[in-house]
Structure formats: structure tokens, C-alpha cells
Amino acid sequence: MSTALANPTEMIRQGAPHIIHSDEELATYTEALFKLTAKSRPTPVEEEAIELLTLLIEHYEADRYPVPDAGPIDVLRFLLEQNGLSQRDIAAELGSESTVSLVLSGKRRLNRDHIARLSQRFHVSPSVFFDKM
């Protein structure tokens, strides 16, 4: 057994990521994930932390707030509508108005930077913008 896992109870007691049990913990984990995904060149350890936090957040949200299947474009359109925004209003998050048009028409996919900025703008988990293939 790995020495890192020799005492998992102690790891959690010292603050290692664990299963999310409340909206307060969700907010904390989401903020940590946003900080990591905002980095332009995350280290391999940071990439692993992004993956772990994403899994923990997705698990909690799927259990607590089940969402019907929707693709990233559907989610983005819904968020625009619910917030009374136009395509022009999210041009800064996607780089330009033409990119917004390409994304919403399905001719271009959201990249990691787009997803990070949109999730911060709309205060949602980055996972809502992932393709559910």
C-alpha cells in the first residue's frame, strides 16, 4: 500500500479533498476549481487536482441537483435567456462576437478557457459545459 494512503482518515482530517456534503462545501470546492482552471499552464499535479475536484463537484451536483441531459450549447442558450443576455454580452468570455456565433451555431466547440470564463460569469460548475458523450 502506498504510504500516502496508509492513513486516509488522517489525510481527510488534515484537509484532503473528500466527498462534498453541503452547499457550503460545494462553494469552497468550486472556488478552488475556478482558481485552478484559471491558470494558463497548470502543472501535472494541478491537472490531477482539477480532475479530482471536478469529480467531487459533479458527484454532489448530480445527486443534489440532477439536471436533464443538455449539451453545452443548450446550457449556454439557457443561461443567456435566464439572465436576459444577448450574444454580444458574452463576447468577452469567448473572445469575440463571431466566436459566440460559431459556438451557438455548433460550428465551434467551447475550449477550456471559454468554459472557465463562462462558469465564472454564470456561477455554475464548469462541468455543465462538457459534452456528455
Protein Blocks (a to p, Z undefined) as FASTA:
>chain_A
ZZklmmmmlmmmnopacddfbfklmmmmmmmmmmmmmpmbdcfklmmmmmmmmmmmmmmm
mmmmccddddfklmmmmmmmmnopafklmmmmnopaklmmmmmnopaccdfklmmmmmmm
nopafklmpccZZ
